[in-house]
Amino acid sequence: MSSPQMDPPGLYAAREPIFPKRVKGRFRTLKWVAMAIMLAIYYITPWIRWDRGPNMPDQAVLVDLANRRFFFFWIEIWPHEFYFVAGLLVMAGLGLFLFTSALGRVWCGYACPQTVWTDLFTMVERWVEGDRNNQLRLHRQKWNSQKIRLRAVKWSLWLLIALCTGGAWVFYFTDAPTLLGNLLAGQAHPVAYITILTLTATTFFFGGFAREQICIYACPWPRIQAAMMDEDTLTVAYREWRGEPRGKAQKGTAAAPQGDCIDCMACVNVCPMGIDIRDGQQMECITCALCIDACDEIMERVGKPRGLIDYLALRDEEAERTGAAPRPVWKHVLRPRTLLYFTLWSGIGVALVVALFIRSAVDLNVTPVRNPTFVTMSDGSIRNTYELRLRSKEHEPATYRISVGGDGTQDLVLAIEGAQDDNVVVPADQTLERRVYLTAPPQSALARTPSQKIDLVIENIDNPARASVATVFHGKGQ
């Protein structure tokens, strides 16, 4: 008799919605503060004004894609200075390594955009539908007028938040007040509307419906964090040696010995990821520490010490099992790995600051014209032609004097295309392209030498801004 055929296990399980219970405590307060700061920075920053002169938008933070520049208050980054952006990205990565090695996934729990907007959406959900029990009841009941009304209100508020989120993003790329007026008048570029709609849809879906799924399946960091953590990393953990065996409180002298955990499930009910921290370290844990607040509240109610769930290092857990005192917090934080990350992070930061302050307000690029390398004039003099690109970072029109430096260059005659003398005027924050002609008299050494190194020098006549580029003057030789 043949056995019944078994269906293969499914590769995907439908998501079970998570409705975290409201909790109060120091970590929940810290998350509220972090959320308020992050949202304020994101929504308000494009509207901060900064005087940049008559020809530029007065916006403090601006990504000017049209002119390929980035403005951050008094700092202006040009395309050839992309190493500043690369340095900041490296610092961000090292900072993530630093905080993870010291405090686990603290970034994920407090400052990650997915966490911040999910917290905001969850807050709206509680305001409309009530706390966990009410949300569960509404989720399980059949569709009726009450459920339709509550869901419509909730989704409308989510959509409004998502629209504001997508709208705020495009304000970073052009003058915010001008763009807002064009958007409301229907006169903005189609790219702006497409970007807003795309970000609105993704924010609505990620913050309202996907939530923890983004952290588990879309984000690579949960799988990388294990390499950043070790036995000295302080992370949210359950003191299993103290809590087990868990069970409801028992009365009477014959009651079996049990730990401090009364199996109330408070830590599970408040977890935005829907996990049980008592099962040990898990990839899904974002170290938000809300389970600590929930457990501490229960411990106070039943008259037991706080800290059954707490920030804990694995090294300390092993020591506490034997009754030894845990290591001081500073010894967990200040250890070779974190000191190395901090040294690299601060070193790059210092290098970027130094590079920022020593950079010139003007850039010069000189390219000799190779076809031909030189021209013999009717009087026997030798002329070389150069393509000059002069980029001025001044916020007002600037006048620059062009000269030649180097051995034997005193006889060279300099002429600039379209100029009456050796001065050129460059508009504010613009690049000027001109041809420069250098002519050596027939009797000069430069005219009789195959090639000679020279310097083209530019100087701002109103301030110390100066730049020079080494190039070559070609003669006809002997």
C-alpha positions in Angstrom: 0.0 0.0 0.0 1.6 3.3 -1.1 2.0 6.1 1.3 0.2 9.4 0.6 2.2 11.9 -1.3 3.3 14.9 0.8 3.2 18.4 -0.6 6.6 20.1 -0.7 7.2 22.9 1.8 6.4 26.3 0.6 9.3 28.7 -0.1 7.3 31.8 1.0 5.1 32.3 4.0 2.5 35.1 3.9 3.3 37.9 6.2 1.5 38.0 9.6 0.9 41.7 10.5 2.6 42.8 13.7 0.8 45.1 16.0 3.4 46.3 18.7 1.9 47.3 22.0 2.5 50.8 23.3 5.2 51.0 26.0 6.7 53.7 28.1 10.3 54.0 29.3 13.6 55.6 28.8 14.4 53.8 25.5 10.9 54.6 24.1 11.5 58.2 25.0 14.9 58.1 23.3 13.3 56.7 20.2 10.6 59.5 20.2 13.4 62.1 20.5 15.4 60.5 17.7 12.4 60.3 15.5 11.5 64.0 16.0 15.1 65.1 15.3 15.4 63.0 12.1 12.0 64.0 10.7 12.7 67.7 11.5 16.1 67.6 9.8 14.6 65.9 6.7 11.5 68.1 6.3 13.0 71.5 7.4 16.5 71.5 5.9 15.5 72.4 2.3 13.7 75.5 3.7 16.8 77.0 5.5 17.9 80.1 3.6 21.6 81.0 3.0 22.7 84.1 1.0 24.7 82.9 -2.1 24.7 86.1 -4.1 22.5 87.4 -6.9 22.8 84.4 -9.3 22.3 81.4 -7.1 19.3 80.1 -5.0 19.5 81.2 -1.4 19.3 77.6 -0.1 21.5 76.3 2.7 21.6 72.7 1.5 21.3 72.2 -2.3 22.2 69.4 -4.8 22.6 71.5 -8.0 22.5 68.7 -10.6 22.3 71.2 -13.5 25.6 72.7 -12.6 27.0 69.6 -10.9 27.6 71.2 -7.6 26.7 70.5 -3.9 26.1 73.3 -1.4 26.1 72.8 2.3 25.8 76.2 4.1 29.2 77.9 3.5 30.7 74.8 1.8 30.6 74.4 -2.0 31.6 71.1 -3.6 32.4 71.0 -7.3 32.5 67.9 -9.6 36.3 67.5 -9.5 36.0 67.6 -5.7 33.9 64.4 -5.5 36.6 63.0 -3.2 34.8 65.0 -0.4 31.6 63.0 -1.0 33.5 59.8 -1.3 35.2 60.6 2.0 31.9 61.3 3.7 30.6 57.9 2.5 33.6 56.1 3.8 33.1 57.9 7.2 29.5 56.9 7.2 30.5 53.2 6.7 33.2 53.3 9.3 30.7 55.1 11.7 28.3 52.2 11.1 31.0 49.7 11.9 32.0 51.6 15.0 28.5 51.9 16.5 27.6 48.3 15.6 30.8 46.9 17.2 30.1 48.9 20.3 26.3 48.8 20.7 25.0 46.4 18.1 22.4 47.5 15.6 21.8 50.8 17.4 21.6 52.6 14.0 18.8 50.3 12.9 16.9 50.8 16.1 16.9 54.6 16.3 18.1 56.4 13.2 17.5 54.2 10.1 14.9 55.9 7.8 12.9 52.7 7.6 12.7 52.6 11.5 11.9 56.3 11.8 9.0 56.3 9.2 7.7 52.9 10.5 7.5 54.4 14.0 5.7 57.4 12.5 3.2 55.2 10.7 2.7 53.0 13.8 2.0 56.1 15.9 -0.7 57.1 13.4 -2.1 53.6 13.4 -2.5 53.6 17.2 -4.1 57.0 17.1 -6.7 55.9 14.6 -7.3 52.3 15.6 -6.2 52.1 19.2 -3.5 50.0 20.9 -2.5 46.4 20.2 -5.7 44.6 21.3 -8.0 46.9 19.4 -5.8 46.6 16.3 -5.9 42.8 16.5 -9.6 42.8 16.9 -10.1 45.1 14.0 -7.7 43.0 11.8 -9.7 39.8 12.5 -13.2 41.1 12.1 -15.0 41.1 8.8 -15.2 44.2 6.7 -18.0 46.5 7.8 -18.6 50.2 8.0 -16.5 50.7 11.1 -13.5 48.9 9.6 -13.8 50.6 6.3 -14.0 54.0 8.0 -10.9 53.4 10.2 -8.8 52.0 7.4 -9.7 54.8 5.1 -8.7 57.4 7.7 -5.5 55.5 8.5 -4.5 55.0 4.9 -5.3 58.6 4.1 -3.0 59.9 6.8 -0.3 57.5 5.7 -0.7 58.7 2.1 -0.4 62.3 3.3 2.8 61.5 5.2 4.2 59.6 2.2 3.3 62.6 -0.1 5.1 65.0 2.2 8.1 62.6 2.3 8.4 62.4 -1.5 7.8 66.1 -1.9 10.5 67.0 0.6 13.1 65.0 -1.2 12.8 66.9 -4.5 13.2 70.2 -2.6 16.9 69.3 -2.0 17.6 69.5 -5.8 16.3 73.0 -6.6 15.2 76.2 -4.9 12.4 74.9 -2.5 10.0 77.9 -2.5 10.2 78.2 -6.3 9.7 74.5 -6.9 6.7 74.5 -4.5 5.0 77.3 -6.4 5.6 75.5 -9.7 4.3 72.2 -8.3 1.1 73.7 -7.1 0.7 75.6 -10.4 1.3 72.4 -12.4 4.3 74.0 -14.1 7.1 71.9 -12.6 9.2 69.5 -14.7 7.7 66.1 -15.2 10.7 64.5 -13.5 9.7 66.3 -10.2 6.2 64.8 -10.4 7.4 61.3 -11.2 10.0 61.4 -8.4 7.4 62.5 -5.9 4.9 59.9 -7.0 7.5 57.1 -6.9 8.8 58.1 -3.4 5.2 58.5 -2.2 4.3 55.0 -3.3 7.4 53.4 -1.8 7.1 55.3 1.5 3.4 54.3 1.8 4.2 50.6 1.1 7.5 50.4 3.1 6.2 52.2 6.2 2.7 51.0 6.2 2.7 47.4 5.0 6.2 46.0 4.5 7.7 47.3 7.7 9.9 44.6 9.3 10.0 42.7 5.9 12.3 45.4 4.6 14.7 44.9 7.5 14.6 41.1 7.2 14.6 40.6 3.4 15.6 43.8 1.6 18.4 45.2 3.9 21.8 43.5 3.8 23.0 44.9 7.1 21.4 42.1 9.3 23.6 39.6 7.6 26.7 41.8 7.9 26.3 42.7 11.5 27.6 39.4 12.8 31.1 40.3 11.4 31.0 43.6 13.3 30.0 42.2 16.7 32.0 40.1 19.2 31.6 38.9 22.8 32.3 42.5 24.1 29.6 44.1 22.0 26.8 45.6 24.2 23.5 44.5 22.7 20.0 43.8 23.9 19.9 40.3 25.6 17.9 38.2 28.0 19.6 37.1 31.2 18.6 33.4 30.8 20.5 32.3 33.9 18.2 34.6 35.9 14.9 34.2 34.1 14.8 30.4 33.7 12.9 28.3 34.3 10.1 30.7 33.4 6.5 30.4 34.4 3.6 32.1 36.2 4.1 33.1 39.7 3.4 30.3 42.2 2.4 30.4 45.8 3.0 27.9 48.6 6.0 26.3 50.1 5.8 23.3 47.7 6.1 25.5 44.6 8.8 24.4 42.2 11.8 26.7 41.9 11.5 29.1 39.0 13.3 32.1 37.5 12.3 35.8 37.5 10.6 35.5 34.1 6.8 35.1 34.6 6.2 34.5 30.9 4.0 37.5 30.5 5.0 38.0 26.8 5.3 41.7 27.3 8.7 41.7 25.6 7.2 40.0 22.6 4.1 42.2 22.4 6.1 45.4 22.2 8.7 44.1 19.6 8.2 45.8 16.2 10.0 42.8 14.6 7.7 40.3 16.3 10.5 38.2 17.8 11.1 36.8 21.3 14.3 38.1 22.7 14.4 35.2 25.1 15.3 32.9 22.2 18.7 34.5 22.1 20.5 36.7 19.5 18.5 36.8 16.2 19.1 38.4 12.9 15.8 40.2 13.1 16.6 42.1 16.3 17.1 45.8 15.5 18.3 46.7 19.1 15.5 49.2 19.7 15.4 48.1 23.4 11.7 48.5 23.7 11.6 45.0 25.3 13.8 46.4 28.0 11.3 49.0 28.9 8.4 46.5 28.8 10.3 43.9 31.0 11.5 46.5 33.5 7.9 47.7 34.0 6.7 44.1 34.7 9.7 43.4 37.1 8.7 46.5 39.1 5.1 45.3 39.3 6.1 41.9 40.6 8.7 43.2 43.0 11.8 41.8 41.2 15.0 43.6 40.1 15.0 45.4 36.8 17.4 44.3 34.1 16.1 40.8 33.3 16.4 42.1 29.7 19.1 44.6 29.3 22.1 45.8 27.3 24.5 43.0 27.9 27.8 41.7 26.5 28.2 37.9 26.0 31.4 38.1 28.1 29.4 39.6 31.0 26.7 37.0 30.8 29.2 34.2 31.3 30.7 36.1 34.3 27.3 36.8 35.8 26.4 33.1 35.7 29.3 32.4 38.1 28.4 35.4 40.4 31.3 37.6 39.2 30.8 41.3 38.6 30.4 42.5 35.0 33.2 44.5 33.3 32.8 48.3 33.3 31.0 49.7 30.3 34.0 51.7 29.1 36.0 48.5 28.8 33.5 47.1 26.4 33.4 50.3 24.3 37.1 51.2 24.4 38.7 48.1 22.9 41.1 47.5 20.0 38.4 47.1 17.4 36.4 50.2 18.3 39.5 52.3 18.7 40.7 51.2 15.3 37.4 52.2 13.7 37.4 55.5 15.6 41.0 56.2 14.5 40.2 55.6 10.9 36.9 57.5 11.1 38.5 60.6 12.8 41.6 60.5 10.6 39.5 60.7 7.4 37.4 63.4 9.0 40.4 65.5 9.9 41.9 65.0 6.4 38.6 66.2 4.8 38.5 69.3 7.0 42.1 70.2 6.2 41.5 69.6 2.5 38.5 71.8 2.7 40.3 74.8 4.2 43.5 74.6 2.1 41.7 74.3 -1.3 42.0 77.2 -3.6 39.1 79.4 -4.7 40.2 79.0 -8.3 41.1 76.0 -10.4 43.2 76.1 -13.6 43.5 73.6 -16.4 45.8 74.1 -19.3 46.0 71.9 -22.4 48.6 72.6 -25.1 47.2 72.4 -28.7 49.1 69.5 -30.3 48.1 70.0 -34.0 50.4 71.7 -34.7 52.6 71.9 -31.6 53.9 75.3 -32.7 53.5 77.8 -35.5 56.4 79.8 -37.1 55.3 83.3 -37.7 56.3 85.5 -40.7 59.0 87.2 -38.7 60.5 83.9 -37.5 59.0 84.0 -34.0 57.5 80.8 -32.5 53.9 80.7 -31.2 52.3 78.0 -29.0 48.6 77.7 -28.4 47.0 76.5 -25.2 43.4 75.7 -24.2 42.8 77.3 -20.8 39.9 76.4 -18.5 39.6 78.8 -15.5 37.0 77.8 -12.9 36.2 80.5 -10.3 34.5 79.5 -7.0 33.9 83.1 -6.0 30.3 84.1 -5.5 30.9 87.4 -7.3 32.5 88.2 -10.7 36.3 88.1 -10.4 39.1 89.5 -12.5 42.2 87.3 -12.9 45.6 88.2 -14.3 47.3 85.6 -16.4 51.1 85.5 -16.5 54.0 83.1 -17.4 56.6 81.8 -15.1 59.8 79.7 -15.4 63.4 80.1 -16.6 63.8 82.2 -19.7 60.2 83.2 -20.1 60.8 86.9 -19.8 60.8 87.3 -23.6 57.5 85.5 -24.1 54.6 87.6 -25.4 51.2 86.5 -24.0 47.9 87.1 -25.8 44.4 86.0 -24.7 41.6 85.3 -27.1 39.0 88.0 -26.9 40.9 90.1 -24.4 42.7 93.4 -24.8 45.3 92.7 -22.1 46.4 89.9 -19.7 43.2 90.1 -17.6 40.1 88.1 -17.9 36.8 88.4 -16.0 35.1 85.2 -14.8 31.4 85.3 -13.8 30.5 84.1 -10.3 30.7 80.3 -9.9 31.4 79.8 -13.6 34.1 78.3 -15.8 35.8 80.4 -18.4 37.4 78.8 -21.5 39.9 80.8 -23.5 42.7 80.2 -25.9 46.1 81.6 -24.8 48.9 82.3 -27.2 52.6 82.5 -26.2 55.0 83.8 -28.7 58.8 83.6 -28.4 61.0 86.0 -30.5 63.2 84.3 -33.1 66.4 85.2 -31.2 65.2 83.9 -27.8 66.4 80.6 -26.3 62.8 79.3 -26.1 62.4 79.6 -29.9 65.6 77.6 -30.5 65.0 74.9 -27.9 62.9 71.8 -28.7 60.9 72.1 -25.5 61.0 74.0 -22.3 59.0 73.7 -19.1 57.0 76.8 -18.2 54.2 77.7 -15.8 51.0 79.5 -16.6 49.9 81.5 -13.5 46.6 83.1 -12.7 46.1 85.6 -9.8 42.9 87.3 -8.6 43.7 91.0 -8.6 41.4 91.6 -5.6 42.4 88.7 -3.2 45.2 86.2 -2.7 43.5 83.5 -4.8 46.2 82.0 -7.0 46.8 78.9 -9.1 49.5 77.7 -11.5 49.9 74.8 -13.9 53.1 73.4 -15.4 53.2 73.0 -19.1 55.6 72.9 -22.0 56.6 75.5 -24.6 57.8 73.9 -27.9 60.4 75.6 -30.1 61.8 74.6 -33.5 65.1 73.5 -32.1 68.6 74.2 -33.6 
